[in-house]
Amino acid sequence: MAKIKRFFSQFGVTVLLVTLCVYLVLQLTFGIGEVAEVEHTTYVTVRDTVQLEAYLFRDETPLYSGTEGIDCFLVDDGTRVAKGTKVAVTYTDENDASVQERITRINRMIRILELSNLTEGVQTTDLAILDKRILALTVEHLRDVADGDLTAALRGEEALWVEMNRRQALLEDNFDYSNQINLLKQEKADLEASLAGRSVTVSAPSAGYYYQSADGYENVFTIEALETLTVDSFDELLRSSADGEILTRSCGKMAHSADWYVAVSLDKRSASEYTEGKTYEMVFPFSTGMRLTMTLDKKAVQTNREHAVLVFRSGQLPEGFDFTRRQTVQLVAGTYSGIRVSTDALRMQDGVLGCYVLDGNHVIFKKADIIYREEEFAVCRVPFNSVKGNRDDKAFISEEYVSLYDTVVVSADDLYEGKVLQ
């Protein structure tokens, strides 16, 4: 029995060896089964970014009521107000503060209902249009909540209520909200009459933008500090501490202009690639990845320092933007659009950089005009179309340069021009 088992074991090994030999003969004779990895080129747009610590500068004035108590805000955060507008009230009585919060909510409800009346033209009475608006606003509202942008979510909620109320009014034969508005106004008047304690009202000292909170650096990161900014003075600003009086006693602040500035520090070599007066894109992760175009307003360089300070300016005040004094930003150094090729496919032939490309089952060599490169891929310039005289034709197939949708050989054994791949 043992001899039979040994026979079958030896027979199995012999069959395996014969099969392996046959396979090797076929490989050497016919070149069957050569493994080659290929991929198609695609068109991409890449942003070359650098992550930096940024510091925001604005022309700001802290506001004070001059008394201790509970602050109630009369306007929303970031609202543009005229000089003399009442922006906050400080109450010494806690009950009065609660009443004022109710009054603030009533003011919001009145505003929503006044906008809800169907008095703005034929378009607002089209049920299909209203349904589309409601759907779009609902999606945007949920996205703001998911992103944690509660300020934007509250603004979106108000717009959503207006459209839903308009829809309901349309279904109820152009229902009018005037009665509800009058009732709310009467409740507001009664509440205001019940305010018996001491209070101090704070008004805007000038036209500008009111913010309900202050961070204590309003007198540090100022426009005056920017005018004489050096690398040394910037470092001194970063060592400053928040003003405790502003933190504990202020009832908000005024930004007097829509202009604001972002200052970043980076090495001199990198800083030299940026030009004053030119615009650059900046990404703000604190504001859910918002992208803003900013102008390089100033560049501070010192011979005895290895770093430079770049100051970017913006006049935009996007809804929901987070003006946290110190935050991480991504500065876009450049944007590159072109043909994407894996770096593993790049090769040198006779001192020329390019790729091996399949033309049918034949291998040909095409040059790669690289404009941007990362570890895993490179972006090549779209080939010049001599017939049209430009590089705008992405579908143009060049015989000399890598083109869109070329089948490039990423890896294969013994590659050379003219080789046939089975």
Helices and strands as residue ranges (DSSP letters): H 2-30, E 37-40, E 42-57, E 60-64, E 70-73, E 79-81, E 86-91, H 94-116, G 122-125, H 127-146, H 150-171, H 178-194, E 199-203, E 208-211, H 223-227, H 231-238, H 244-249, E 250-255, E 260-267, H 268-271, E 279-284, G 285-287, E 290-300, E 307-314, E 326-342, G 343-345, E 346-349, E 352-359, E 362-367, E 370-373, E 377-380, E 407-411
